[in-house]
Amino acid sequence: MKKLLPLTLLLTLILITFNIKAQKSSSWVSISVDNTERMIPVKKQKDFKLKVDEIKSYLKQSGQQSKLSIPYPNGNFKSFNLKERQIMEPALAAKFPNIKVYVGRNPETGDNVRISIGKDGFHAMVFSKEGTFFIDPVSKSDNLKHQVYYKKDLDEELINKNFYEEEPIVADQQRFEEVKNKVEAGLVERPSGTELRTYRLAVATTGEYTQFHGGTVEDAMSAIVTTMNRVNGIYERDIAVTMVLVDNNDQLIYTDASTDPFTNDDAGSFIDEVQADITSIIGSANFDIGHGFSTGAGGLASLGSVCVDSRKASGVTGRSNPVGDPYDVDYVAHEIGHQFGAPHTFNGVVGSCAGNNRSASSAYEPGSGTTIMAYAGICGSDNIQENSDAYFHAASLDYMTAFSQQNDGNSCAQISSTGNNLPIVEAGQGGFTIPINTPFQLNGSATDPDGDGLSYTWEQFDLGPAGNPNTPEENAPIFRSFEPTADSFRIFPQLSDILNGTQSKGEILPSYARDLNFRLTVRDDQPIGAVDYDDLSLSVTDQAGPFVVEEFTGDYVGYSSATVTWQVNGTDLAPINTNFVDIYVSTDGGNSFTEKVVEQTPNDGSQVITMPNVNTSTAKIKVMASNNVFFNISTGSFSITETTEPTFTISLNNDSESYCPSEELVFTLQSESILDFNESIELSFDQIAGLNGTFDNSTISPGESTKLRFSNANGISGEFMLVLNASAGSTARSIELPFTITNNPITPTITYPTNQQSDLPLRPTFTWEDNNIESAYSVEIATDPDFLNIVSAGTTSEKEYTVQEQLQGNTIHYMRIKTTNNCGESNYASVSFTTAAITCRAISSTDLPKPIASSSPNTVQSSLNICLSGIVEEIKVTNVIGTHSYISDLTLTLVSPKGTEVVLMANECGSEDDFNLSFSDDAESSNLICPPNDGGIFQPQSPLSALIGEAIQGEWILKIEDAASEDGGELLNWDLELCIGNFQDFGIDQPTGLTAEENEDDGSVLIEWTDNADNETGYTIERSDDDSSNFIELESVGAGVSSYVDNAVKPESIYFYRVKPFNDNCEGGYSEAVTIETLPGVPETPTSLVVTIENDYTAKLSWIDNATNETAYFVERSVGTEAFERIAELNPDTKAFEEVVEIGQYTYRVQASNDRGDSEYSNEVTIDDTVLSMNDELLKKVMIFPNPAKDVIYIKNESTLLFNKVQIRNSLGQLIKNETIIDQNQQIEIPVHNLAKGLYLIHINAKEGEIVKQIIIE
């Protein structure tokens, strides 16, 4: 691994303000541009004419350090300190001295800029707190006109979205699994930014790409630098990775599409060609990552391929308009992300999100997602937005840092110190339970040791089933990711949805009980950024909510009173337990809530508030949980007018956070005069039973303060509400303040065990009751009443305590407990108890009989699930009964839940038949009496004492190995006799009455059973597709559920089902298995329908017969625009049909049918007037040969027709090749060696029309 010099100096130079005359914003002249000119369509932008030569001259004169004014999309300008950055190795940079790259930073805002200047003009990307924006030339032909636009303002409807990405290539599954497992296990070194990893990059281009950008090598190099400068900006900020173009990269730039070694429009071919070409020209030892740029191949990359010699250039990106943010960020940064180990992050299922491109281990974004490794804009109805944002999701950061720091990507990186330090991130308190359908707010924080500015991204971090983002299931992601912002908090859903009463895709409140996990990612604003993050979790309960603030409207005067109401809906009860709420007033339509008007008022649904003294017509109310993260905002708006009448205000505070019964309770009241109010204020309070209170002064003047003092002669304790009343003239005000009096610690009452209770488990859980407030408990256990020999001790704030050390069995113990709090400690409460003696149980197997096959050597296993907790003190295997001829073929082994194996019997008794015996270490003899079928007890071959001390809970297995064929039999019974220490019984009754019935309408199978248990947490349904032994788990259902619908069954198939219960401790026994044979299904749909025309105007149809159970095929035809009519019923297994047609337009389709129903229709095919009218001449004088073909086909044209182009399409109609015809007299040669075997259609397009012929590739 190579080390570079530290970048500390580089960063310092970027950050300082240079004493150089800054370039003026006058280089930018505001203009108007016709939208038809735009190379990159945008919905909103600022257009400027840039004096590019003036900028170039200024930067050249300034040398390595300069200042430059950059326009923002709002028309304002900001100045950036610039530093020239080398993105090309020295020899390559020397070849292209007019291509320059600069990085810069605004010292006031922390915004960062990436600038490239070359033959393709001036380009910039700015990372700002308001969002990422770009500056690009308006068109290729005019490098003076520029547009400044936010990424979010791209007009995606006008941008060609026909980008296709094939599934990323996982060439080394084991290495990818290593990365994935590290990520899933939380073993990733998550932070990045203290070290910069530099990789040598080689980029190859097709001739088409170079021609698009002007046709010369320098044109293509300028475009590459522009793209990679932007890509580097993202990678440097997010994962501290950068890429430098290798010295001989110009040799990879091809200018002629007809002679380059690449297939421009086929990603599958292009990726292999790029790998080969870069390796051949640059040399494997001279680059770390390679990529190919084209204008039509789509995207494809090998996952985790950087530094891997055989795959490190396996990445390509092609787009018909390979410029600007849509190409640079959405596509190139995405495909390179795959090469750095990042899988996809979207969770949608529509459009391009369908198929195999979803990665279940990283699908953290709802729908299409919005970050770089998602599929924004290409997932149809699952689209969250139309283009990706220029940053990586936290999940992508995990994968990419794991790959680059701990996997293959670390093997070739050049590592240098940045001098940057990581931010310190706190996601805040988690663990709250929130109500359904209720907004909430997460508040994080971070500090930077270097004093850098920070940006924050809150992202949901949950994986769940794929699906529609509007109808999530289980723990599927429901909240989208948003661009980094200066705010350390995030409101869920977005505030605009709450205020407008709308629901946006990807911002869906949870409507059912589930978990919610979140990650706060913090980036500093250095160009080579430092990134770290922190997590928190919430749970959602459907036992409460929604928490709703009622509509609030009207006109109010400052300091006037009004009543706020809200729907509590169970949020004051467990598991949420929000007893108090805070109330805020917004004066800007709900965009901020800076006026807290009530703090910690009871969550009872109603509260009188005092209006702030402001002028606003757009006020709103927010009620927020005092001890939680959920809230809601009132509907409607109200107005407040500053008071013009003199009045007063009061505030109330307690002098101590908590009080003890022996203390005086002191509260301070402060008054304030408004508009010179000078009337005396009379004070009073609502009496609190058991407390005697007096004011130091019950009458005060506005602006004065006084104290209210309570004595607690009765020593009461608890939670109380102080209500203070103040009046002056006609004005009356009231304030509530909750407070707590902590009791003098009360000795607890022990509820378990009772004094002198016996048979306690060896790790008992003690419980007690008391009325203590804000207290802790100290617990001690000893073997003597004076507690001189303490065997266990601990503290807890709960009213229970579980002994961690196993106590000695059948022994008298003593337990004592006392309460402690800020007011002191209580006396001890104590009990004595006796631990249980060893418990013995006999447990029988339930999954028998088990056949022992005679056809070949085999192993049979019988399982016995024990739902008991304890430790093995003694064990016997009894009543082992079975049939088998020649029992010396058998070895019987007992396997414990831990996996310990004890051989009971092996190769005994020669040719004797059958067995009925028991095994115990205490038996008199280890010598079996043959035949062993009289119930005798023998010592096992290996001692059962090897199992003493192991846990009994779990699956015990009796394994029978049959070493020979020809002899067989059955295992009929076996039992375990266990003597158990620290015994507990968690047994679950097994289900009975299992049935299976097919739904004839949809072919699903309904499984039902009788639920006999009352302590299960669920049932596991298992199915076998071939016999009654090889079962696999289908799914688990919850407690009390006694049915399941299996939709994944096939017609005409036999299935076996069984069900078993489980709880948090263990699994119960299986039900008896049930068998069902499904009915025949609807036949499979015919595919690849094609039609050709013969000389006699015969339309010939052919298709692929995918069905095995059809009884007929139907052919339907539409003439012109008329409806389809059935024209033929054909025999099963038919694959062709023909008829004579006249000139006209004909559309055909076919379907298979049987007694269960009809299949879906095949694809439709059409012939029209033009094809028919010139058919004779085309067919007679146009020849395609050879057919079948293997390496090449020839098209010979002896007609007078003028050919324009030839296309090859596969049987699905997808374009495979596209050839333009220049020489009409030339015999056309088309290579087909890279085509897969199968049927293809040749479309010959002439000036006079088109002909379609079939060919077969062998």
Secondary structure, DSSP 8 states (H G I E B T S, - for coil): -EE---SHHHHHHHHS---S----GGGEEE----GGG-SS-BSS-EEEEE-HHHHHHHHHHHTTEEEEEEE-TTS-EEEEEEEE---B-HHHHHH-TT-EEEEEE-TTT--EEEEEEETTEEEEEEEETTEEEEEEEEETTEEEEEEEEEGGGB-TTTS-----B---B-S-HHHHHHHHHHHHTT-S---B-SEEEEEEEEEEE-HHHHHHTTSSHHHHHHHHHHHHHHHHHHHHHHHSEEEEE-TTGGGGB---TTTSS--TT-HHHHHHHHHHHHHHHH-GGG-SEEEEEESS--EEEBTT-TT-TTTTT-EEEE-SS--HHHHIIIIIIHHHHHHTT----B---SGGGSTT---TTT--BSTT-SSTTS-TTSSGGG-SSSS--SS--HHHHHHHHHHHHHSGGGSS-EEEE------EEE------EEETT--EEEE-EEE-TT---EEEEEEE--------TTS--TT---B-----BS-SEEEES-HHHHHHT--BTTB----SSEEEEEEEEEEESSSS--EEEEEEEEEEETTS---EE----EEEETT-EEEEEEE-TTTTSTTT---EEEEEEESSTTS---EEEEEEEESSSEEEEE--S--EEEEEEEEEETTSSBEEE-SS-EEEE---S-EEEEEEEESSSSB-TTS-EEEEEEEEEETT--S-EEEEE---TT-EEEES-SEE-TT-EEEEEEE-TT---EEEEEEEEEEETTEEEEEEEEEEE-------EEEES-TTEEEE-SS-EEEEE---SS-EEEEEEESSTT-SSEEEEEEESSSEEE-SS---TT-EEEEEEEEEETTEE---EEEEEEE---EEEEEE--S--EEE-SSS-EEEEEEEEE-EEEEEEEEEEEEEEEEESSGGGEEEEEE-TT--EEEEEES-STT---EEEEE-TTSS-SS--SS--S-EEE--SS-GGGGTTSB--EEEEEEEEE-SSS--EEEEEEEEEEEEEEEEE------EEEEEEE-TTT--EEEEEE---SS-SEEEEEEESSSSS--EEEEEEETT--EEEE----TT-EEEEEEEEE-SS-B------EEEE---------EEEEEEE-TT-EEEEEEE---SS-SEEEEEEEETTS--EEEEEE-TT--EEEEE--SS-EEEEEEEEETTEE------EEE-HHHHHTHHHHHHHEEEESSSBSSEEEEEE-SS--EEEEEEEETT--EEEEEE---TTS-EEEE-TTS-SEEEEEEEEETTEEEEEEEEE-
